Amino acid sequence: MAKPVLKWAGGKRQLLDELYARFPASFDRYHEPFFGGGAVFFDLEPAESTVNDTNPRLVNFYEQVRDRPEALIGRLREFRDPEAGPDPEMPFDAETRRGKAVEQYYYQQRARFNERAYGDGWPADDDDRLEEAALLLYLNRTCYNGLYRENGDGGFNVPIGRYADPDWVQADRVREAAAALAGTELRNGDFSYVLDAAEPGDLVYFDPPYEPMSPTADFAEYSAAGFDRADQERLLEVAVELDERGVRVVLSNSGVTYDRYDEAGFFVEREGATRAINSDASSRGEVDEIVATNVPEGERRGPDQRALDDY
Ligand SMILES: C[S@@+](CC[C@H](N)C(=O)[O-])C[C@H]1O[C@@H](n2cnc3c(N)ncnc32)[C@H](O)[C@@H]1O
């Protein structure tokens, strides 16, 4: 069992048992079209799989973890403490791309990360890809609340975190994740690729940005490109088509989508979970979410499987 390397909004570690209870007892290949932090994938370590996310920096990160874990760990070891002074050998040791004075190493790296997002021809070569991945993990593990968030311009704007002894190298997790990802096909596109990738007997786990419970709730903002109501409708159509073809489907979403999946013929149940999905403390709390599946009860893996696997 590997663990997620990145902290990611909507991470599913707390929902693993509820999800596994709906997984089929056996399946061929595994597909995860909304990968994010990949909590389910890393815990499951499926033998054959495809995973996908629209975020190009995220997919580049996992490519580097899979293909060059030791080089990534080596590069991360060279980073300095976030509260140290800026590195005079690197850009932005005097001012950020917005022209603000830089006093801490963290803000210099944040400015480098943001500058790279807009550079022409990014990423230019393998060194660039490695640097990009190292920066993403460094910022993810040293920023406030450890969450990836982009503002309207696509810039990463999270301030420095307060950690006594931050570990941004995560050597064990990187190595375990590399082993879990070996042989996995990584894709950077829309979730609908799975219509071509999945075959009868395969399992697809969908964890989309949740449909907001109210018009003001906007926790579906994982990256500058949102996931709107039309995308939610497309997702339902894809799930229905997979079902008709004999592909196993498990999906999590917010409670407002209950009727939609119920009417489409899925087995749907509500799960109450208290999870931090937003760095704003006022929006933390009880999240009404559903798990939908087309796996009939008698063919499910059942609640005990995971505990048994631990022995
Ligand atoms: C709820 S998160 C997944 C969380 C993940 N299960 C975990 O445990 O960390 C949703 C992910 O979907 C991605 N995404 C947004 N729109 C997408 C699309 N059209 N196709 C594929 N992925 C998309 C986002 O970048 C985000 O990483």
The ligand as an ORCA input file, in Angstrom:
! r2SCAN-3c Opt
* xyz 0 1
  C     -11.722     15.550     -6.677
  S     -10.183     15.798     -7.502
  C      -9.593     14.148     -7.397
  C      -9.098     13.838     -6.004
  C      -8.411     12.476     -5.906
  N      -9.375     11.394     -6.007
  C      -7.621     12.338     -4.625
  O      -7.785     11.392     -3.854
  O      -6.777     13.222     -4.377
  C     -10.612     16.084     -9.165
  C      -9.475     16.190    -10.186
  O     -10.085     16.277    -11.490
  C      -9.270     17.067    -12.345
  N     -10.115     17.504    -13.485
  C     -10.879     18.632    -13.622
  N     -11.552     18.624    -14.788
  C     -11.221     17.456    -15.417
  C     -11.607     16.846    -16.662
  N     -12.466     17.439    -17.520
  N     -11.083     15.630    -16.982
  C     -10.194     15.020    -16.143
  N      -9.785     15.552    -14.948
  C     -10.301     16.752    -14.596
  C      -8.753     18.150    -11.437
  O      -7.525     18.679    -11.940
  C      -8.578     17.395    -10.077
  O      -7.244     16.979     -9.898
*
